[in-house]
Every structure is written in structure tokens, then in C-alpha cells.
Amino acid sequence: MTRLRLIGATLAIAGILPATFGILYILGGTWLMTSLHVTVRLVTMGTIGSAMVWAGLWLWDKPLRDGRQKQSRVEL
């Protein structure tokens, strides 16, 4: 596994939990009953978590410098 793929996997896995909490918080409607600073914290956490997941997936699937796609070495 290359270093970029390892970084990408780590970012994506680390971003899943904050993204999930932030999204569930927004969709759950509990932000209507909480203070502004709690809402800002959780929305920010969800945004950063989502960005971490997307950046991790982008690094995981990033093409090589000459434009070719990485070959998978999975053998059955």
C-alpha cells in the first residue's frame, strides 16, 4: 500500500464519526432546541468530518502522475 493510499484510508476512516454526528444532528432537528455555540460546533464537526472523508477517498483513488490509474493487486 502506498503512502498516499494509507493517508487516504486514515482520513476517510477518521472522518466517518464526526461526519455522521454532524449530519444526524442537522437532520434530527435537535438544533432547534440547543444554543448557538453548540449548533456551530456540531455543524462544523460534521463539515470537517465530511471533508476528511472526501479528501481521504480522493487520495485513495488518485491517479498516477502520468495519468494512468493504479492497478489493483488483488488475486483470487
C-alpha positions as CSV (number, residue, x, y, z in Angstrom):
1,M,0.0,0.0,0.0
2,T,1.4,3.3,-1.0
3,R,1.8,6.2,1.5
4,L,-1.0,8.2,-0.2
5,R,-3.4,5.3,0.0
6,L,-2.6,4.9,3.6
7,I,-3.1,8.6,4.3
8,G,-6.4,8.5,2.3
9,A,-7.7,5.5,4.2
10,T,-6.8,7.0,7.6
11,L,-8.5,10.3,6.7
12,A,-11.7,8.6,5.4
13,I,-12.0,6.3,8.5
14,A,-11.3,9.2,10.9
15,G,-13.8,11.4,9.3
16,I,-16.7,9.0,9.4
17,L,-17.7,9.5,13.0
18,P,-17.7,13.4,13.1
19,A,-19.5,13.5,9.7
20,T,-22.1,11.1,11.0
21,F,-22.7,13.0,14.2
22,G,-22.9,16.3,12.4
23,I,-25.3,15.1,9.7
24,L,-27.6,13.3,12.2
25,Y,-27.6,16.4,14.4
26,I,-28.7,18.6,11.4
27,L,-31.3,16.1,10.1
28,G,-32.6,15.2,13.6
29,G,-33.8,18.8,14.2
30,T,-32.3,18.9,17.7
31,W,-30.5,22.1,16.7
32,L,-33.8,23.9,17.2
33,M,-33.6,23.3,21.0
34,T,-29.9,24.0,21.6
35,S,-27.8,27.1,22.0
36,L,-26.0,28.7,19.1
37,H,-22.5,27.7,20.1
38,V,-23.4,24.0,20.4
39,T,-25.1,24.2,16.9
40,V,-22.0,25.9,15.4
41,R,-19.7,23.3,17.0
42,L,-21.6,20.3,15.7
43,V,-22.2,21.7,12.2
44,T,-18.5,22.5,12.0
45,M,-17.7,19.0,13.2
46,G,-19.9,17.5,10.5
47,T,-18.5,19.7,7.8
48,I,-14.9,18.9,8.7
49,G,-15.7,15.2,9.0
50,S,-17.3,15.1,5.6
51,A,-14.3,17.0,4.1
52,M,-12.0,14.4,5.7
53,V,-14.0,11.5,4.2
54,W,-14.0,13.1,0.7
55,A,-10.3,14.0,0.8
56,G,-9.4,10.5,2.0
57,L,-11.4,8.9,-0.8
58,W,-9.8,11.3,-3.3
59,L,-6.3,10.4,-2.1
60,W,-7.1,6.7,-2.1
61,D,-8.2,6.8,-5.8
62,K,-5.8,9.4,-7.0
63,P,-4.3,8.7,-10.5
64,L,-0.6,8.3,-11.0
65,R,1.5,11.2,-12.3
66,D,1.4,10.1,-15.9
67,G,-2.4,9.9,-15.8
68,R,-2.7,6.1,-15.6
69,Q,-4.9,4.6,-12.9
70,K,-3.3,2.4,-10.3
71,Q,-3.6,-1.3,-10.9
72,S,-5.1,-3.4,-8.1
73,R,-3.0,-6.4,-6.9
74,V,-5.9,-8.4,-5.6
75,E,-5.7,-12.0,-6.7
76,L,-8.3,-14.6,-6.0
